[in-house]
Amino acid sequence: MEAKKREYSDHLFVLIICGGGGTRLWPRSRKKTPKQFINLLGEKTLFEQTIERARNLVPDERIFVVTNMDYVDEIIAQGKLSLKNIFAEPQARNTALAMVAGAAIIDKVDPQALIINMWSDHLISPLEEFTANALLAARVAFGRDLLVTVGLKPTFPHTGLGYIHAGEKLTEFKNDEVFKVKEFKEKPDLIQAKEFVKSGDYYWNTGMFTWSSQAFIKSCERKAPKLAEALKKIRSAWGQGDEKKIIDEVYAQAEDISIDFALAEKADNLALVPASFSWSDVGSWQVIYDVGQKDKNGNMIIQLGGKGEIYNVDSKQNLVQFSDRLIALVGVENLVVIDTPDALLVCQKDKAQDVKKIVEILKEKGKKEYL
């Protein structure tokens, strides 16, 4: 048992997917510094927390990041990673190709690689529970033709997340909870979501997949041949003189598609490890409020600068984030107030998803300086 543990851990890699703009978290999240690189909760950035989780699993030389050209400097500054471990995509092509590119590079480094895929903008705690779940998923994937996902038991009928339908328990893992996956279900309506939660057989899809590079390649060959071909081309080109030309061609021809649609929903070799950690994809200011600490009046106050002050008269259940300005609240409830040097957001908490509409308006008006 100990020998097998050493064997799988010697081939363990972490691949961090670091894209996305976080438009629902405007005006803090901007194109040049999206949500994963900013201090949202008065603590470490989401990317810094992701790197911490990765380092708890593997050494730095086995942490790889797939991102875009604009974020490379920020990744090096916050993550202290080597440039050779960062793959900058020539253009955005969604999560399927990002995972393919990462797997291609890691497989070239180690054809026996076992890859834990992580996202740079998730909020996860505690670290110990996450580590235990991630290592269990790695043990399940090691030496098997399995794609392993970590799913979270739903606590309410969420319509903004995908769901995983768990089947029978895999008996070979006697001491651990590991299930065969029946199917993936994309974001449901409220009636469906309520049915999923009531059944007890569904889990929220966190998108945290673990697989051996060989199992992933074979699965792509069977269910997503275009991805398999892209992986083969990137793997062959990586480290060669013409790598940029070939990778640019691969990205120019590739479909813009998520890993869920491209592979997970088609695969018949999926296993599920239930998560024992708390998790959020931090998709809006409402989520920030939900996960943060509040005062006795239900207000969540996050001061990021040293000069600002806040005064509150009969105001409750508000989220306020500010730096160096004086903020005064009088008799208001359930508001989001985000104060930045060049833009101020005020909205109802239950309308926080609509912040992205402001970003769309700014794009239409050509207000690039606010994006």
C-alpha positions in Angstrom: 0.0 0.0 0.0 2.8 2.4 1.0 4.7 1.6 -2.2 1.6 2.3 -4.3 1.1 5.6 -2.5 4.7 6.6 -3.4 4.2 5.4 -6.9 1.1 7.5 -7.7 2.4 10.6 -5.8 5.6 10.5 -7.8 3.6 11.1 -10.9 1.1 13.6 -9.5 0.7 17.0 -11.2 -1.7 19.9 -10.8 -3.0 21.8 -13.7 -4.6 25.2 -13.0 -7.0 26.7 -15.5 -6.7 30.5 -15.2 -9.0 32.3 -17.6 -12.3 34.1 -17.4 -13.2 37.7 -16.8 -15.6 37.7 -13.8 -17.8 40.4 -15.2 -20.4 40.0 -12.5 -17.8 41.2 -10.0 -17.3 44.6 -11.7 -16.1 47.2 -10.9 -13.4 45.3 -8.9 -12.9 42.6 -11.5 -11.6 44.1 -14.7 -10.2 42.7 -17.9 -6.5 43.2 -16.9 -7.1 42.1 -13.3 -10.1 39.6 -13.2 -11.5 38.2 -10.0 -8.9 35.5 -9.4 -6.1 38.1 -9.1 -7.9 40.6 -6.8 -8.5 40.8 -3.0 -12.2 40.1 -2.7 -12.5 39.2 0.9 -9.8 41.2 2.5 -7.5 38.1 2.5 -5.3 36.4 -0.1 -6.5 36.5 -3.7 -8.3 33.5 -5.1 -5.3 32.7 -7.3 -2.9 32.8 -4.3 -5.3 30.4 -2.4 -5.4 28.1 -5.4 -1.5 28.0 -5.5 -1.5 27.2 -1.8 -3.8 24.2 -2.4 -1.6 23.1 -5.3 1.6 23.3 -3.2 -0.1 21.2 -0.5 -0.3 18.4 -3.1 2.9 18.7 -5.3 6.2 20.6 -5.6 6.4 23.7 -7.8 7.9 21.9 -10.8 4.7 19.8 -11.1 2.3 22.8 -11.0 1.3 24.0 -14.5 -1.0 26.9 -15.4 -3.0 27.4 -18.6 -3.9 31.1 -19.1 -3.9 33.9 -21.6 -1.1 36.3 -22.6 -2.5 39.1 -20.4 -2.2 37.2 -17.1 1.3 35.7 -17.3 3.0 38.5 -15.4 0.3 38.4 -12.7 0.7 34.6 -12.4 4.5 34.9 -11.9 4.1 37.8 -9.4 1.4 36.1 -7.3 2.3 32.5 -7.8 6.1 32.7 -7.9 6.0 30.0 -10.7 8.6 29.5 -13.4 7.7 30.8 -16.9 8.3 27.3 -18.3 5.3 26.0 -16.3 2.9 28.6 -17.8 1.1 27.9 -21.1 -0.3 31.2 -22.6 -3.1 30.4 -25.0 -3.0 32.5 -28.3 -6.8 33.0 -28.0 -9.6 31.9 -25.8 -11.2 28.6 -26.7 -13.1 27.6 -23.6 -12.2 24.9 -21.0 -11.9 21.8 -23.2 -8.9 23.1 -25.2 -7.3 24.6 -22.1 -7.3 21.2 -20.4 -6.1 19.5 -23.6 -3.2 21.9 -23.9 -2.2 21.4 -20.2 -2.5 17.6 -20.5 -0.4 17.6 -23.7 2.4 19.5 -22.0 2.3 17.4 -18.8 2.2 14.1 -20.7 5.3 15.2 -22.5 7.0 15.8 -19.2 5.8 12.5 -17.7 3.7 9.9 -19.8 2.6 8.3 -16.5 1.3 11.6 -15.2 -1.7 11.8 -13.0 -3.4 15.3 -13.4 -5.5 17.1 -10.8 -7.3 19.9 -12.7 -8.0 23.0 -10.6 -9.7 26.3 -11.2 -8.0 29.6 -10.3 -11.2 31.4 -9.1 -12.8 29.0 -6.7 -13.2 29.5 -2.9 -12.5 26.3 -1.0 -12.1 25.5 2.7 -10.7 23.9 4.8 -7.4 23.1 3.1 -7.1 19.7 4.9 -10.5 18.4 3.6 -9.7 19.5 0.1 -6.4 17.8 0.2 -7.9 14.6 1.4 -10.6 14.6 -1.3 -8.0 15.5 -4.1 -5.7 12.7 -3.0 -8.6 10.2 -2.9 -9.6 11.2 -6.5 -5.9 10.7 -7.5 -5.8 7.2 -6.0 -9.0 6.3 -7.7 -7.7 7.5 -11.1 -4.2 6.0 -10.7 -3.7 3.0 -13.0 -7.3 3.0 -14.2 -9.2 4.1 -17.3 -11.3 6.5 -15.2 -12.1 10.2 -15.3 -12.7 11.2 -11.7 -14.7 14.2 -10.6 -15.3 15.7 -7.2 -18.9 16.6 -6.6 -20.5 18.6 -3.8 -23.8 17.5 -2.1 -26.3 20.3 -2.9 -27.7 22.3 0.0 -30.4 24.1 -2.1 -31.9 23.9 -5.6 -29.2 25.9 -7.4 -30.1 26.7 -11.1 -26.7 28.1 -12.0 -24.7 24.9 -11.6 -24.5 21.6 -13.5 -25.4 18.4 -11.6 -23.8 15.0 -11.5 -26.1 11.9 -11.2 -24.3 9.4 -9.0 -24.9 5.7 -9.5 -23.8 2.6 -7.6 -20.9 2.6 -5.2 -17.7 1.2 -6.6 -17.0 -1.8 -4.4 -13.3 -2.0 -5.0 -12.9 1.2 -2.8 -14.3 -0.5 0.3 -13.2 2.2 2.8 -14.1 5.2 0.7 -17.1 6.8 -0.8 -16.6 6.5 -4.6 -19.5 6.2 -7.1 -19.9 5.5 -10.7 -21.4 8.4 -12.6 -24.7 7.8 -14.5 -24.8 11.1 -16.3 -24.1 14.9 -16.3 -27.0 17.3 -16.2 -26.5 20.9 -17.4 -27.9 23.8 -15.5 -31.5 22.8 -14.7 -34.7 24.9 -14.2 -35.9 25.4 -10.6 -38.4 22.4 -10.8 -35.6 20.1 -12.0 -33.2 21.4 -9.4 -35.7 20.7 -6.6 -36.1 17.2 -7.9 -32.3 16.6 -8.0 -31.9 17.8 -4.4 -34.8 15.8 -3.2 -33.6 12.5 -4.8 -30.3 12.6 -2.9 -28.5 11.1 -5.9 -27.2 14.3 -7.4 -24.1 16.4 -6.7 -23.1 19.9 -7.8 -20.5 19.8 -10.5 -17.4 21.6 -9.2 -15.5 21.0 -12.4 -12.6 19.5 -10.5 -11.5 16.5 -12.6 -8.6 14.1 -12.0 -7.3 11.7 -14.5 -4.1 10.0 -15.8 -2.9 11.7 -19.0 -3.3 8.3 -20.8 -6.9 7.8 -19.6 -7.7 11.4 -20.7 -6.1 10.9 -24.1 -7.9 7.6 -24.7 -11.2 9.1 -23.6 -10.7 12.0 -26.1 -9.9 9.5 -28.8 -13.1 7.6 -28.2 -15.5 10.5 -27.5 -13.9 13.7 -28.7 -11.5 12.9 -31.6 -11.0 16.6 -32.5 -9.7 17.2 -29.0 -7.5 14.1 -29.3 -6.0 15.4 -32.5 -5.4 18.8 -31.0 -3.7 17.2 -28.0 -1.4 15.2 -30.2 -0.3 18.3 -32.2 0.4 20.4 -29.2 2.3 17.6 -27.5 4.5 17.1 -30.6 5.1 20.8 -31.1 5.9 21.6 -27.4 9.5 22.5 -26.9 10.3 22.5 -30.7 11.3 25.4 -32.8 7.9 25.7 -34.6 5.7 25.3 -31.5 4.1 28.8 -31.8 3.1 28.3 -35.4 1.5 24.9 -34.8 -0.2 25.9 -31.6 -1.6 29.1 -33.2 -3.0 26.9 -36.0 -4.6 24.4 -33.5 -6.3 27.2 -31.6 -7.5 28.9 -34.8 -9.2 25.7 -36.0 -10.5 24.6 -32.6 -14.1 24.6 -31.4 -15.1 26.9 -28.6 -16.5 24.3 -26.2 -16.4 23.4 -22.5 -15.0 20.2 -21.1 -18.5 19.2 -19.9 -20.1 19.4 -23.3 -17.0 18.1 -25.2 -16.2 15.1 -23.0 -17.8 14.7 -19.6 -21.4 14.4 -20.9 -20.3 11.7 -23.4 -17.9 9.7 -21.3 -18.9 6.3 -19.9 -15.9 5.9 -17.6 -16.6 8.6 -15.0 -16.3 8.2 -11.2 -17.3 10.6 -8.5 -15.7 11.4 -5.1 -18.1 13.4 -2.8 -16.5 16.6 -1.5 -16.2 17.1 2.2 -15.1 20.7 1.8 -17.1 23.9 1.3 -16.9 25.4 -2.1 -18.0 28.4 -4.2 -17.2 29.5 -7.7 -17.5 33.2 -6.5 -19.8 34.2 -9.4 -21.3 37.4 -8.0 -21.3 39.9 -5.2 -24.2 38.0 -3.6 -21.9 35.0 -3.3 -19.2 37.2 -1.7 -21.8 38.3 0.8 -23.0 34.7 1.5 -19.5 33.4 2.3 -18.1 36.4 4.2 -18.3 37.4 7.9 -21.0 39.8 8.9 -21.5 42.2 11.9 -24.4 42.0 14.3 -26.6 43.9 11.8 -25.8 41.5 9.0 -23.5 44.0 7.2 -20.4 42.7 5.5 -17.8 45.5 5.5 -14.5 45.0 3.6 -12.0 47.8 3.8 -9.1 47.3 1.4 -7.3 50.7 2.0 -6.0 52.4 5.1 -7.6 55.8 4.9 -11.3 55.1 4.4 -14.0 55.3 7.0 -17.6 54.0 7.2 -20.5 55.3 9.2 -23.8 53.3 9.5 -27.2 54.5 10.7 -30.0 51.9 10.8 -28.7 49.9 7.8 -28.7 46.1 7.6 -27.8 43.2 5.4 -25.5 45.2 3.1 -22.2 44.4 1.4 -19.8 47.3 1.4 -16.3 47.2 -0.1 -14.1 50.3 -0.2 -10.6 51.6 0.1 -9.8 55.2 0.9 -13.1 57.1 0.8 -15.6 57.9 3.5 -18.8 55.8 3.1 -22.1 56.6 4.9 -25.1 54.4 4.9 -28.5 55.7 6.2 -31.5 53.4 6.5 -30.7 51.1 3.6 -30.9 47.3 3.4 -29.8 44.5 1.1 -27.5 46.7 -1.0 -24.1 46.0 -2.6 -21.9 49.1 -2.5 -18.5 48.7 -4.2 -16.3 51.8 -4.3 -13.2 51.9 -6.5 -11.1 54.9 -7.5 -12.9 55.3 -10.9 -16.3 53.6 -10.5 -19.0 53.1 -7.9 -21.5 50.2 -8.0 -24.7 50.3 -6.0 -27.3 47.5 -6.6 -29.7 45.3 -4.8 -28.1 42.1 -3.6 -30.7 40.0 -5.4 -29.9 41.8 -8.6 -26.1 41.1 -8.3 -26.2 38.7 -11.4 -27.2 41.6 -13.5 -24.0 43.5 -12.9 -22.7 41.9 -16.1 -25.3 44.0 -18.0 -23.4 47.1 -17.0 -20.2 45.7 -18.4 -22.1 44.9 -21.7 -23.3 48.6 -21.8 -19.8 49.9 -21.2 -18.6 47.7 -24.1 -21.3 49.0 -26.4 -20.4 52.6 -25.4 -16.7 52.1 -26.0 -15.8 52.8 -22.4 -12.7 50.6 -22.5 -11.0 52.4 -19.6 -13.7 51.0 -17.2 -13.5 47.4 -18.5 
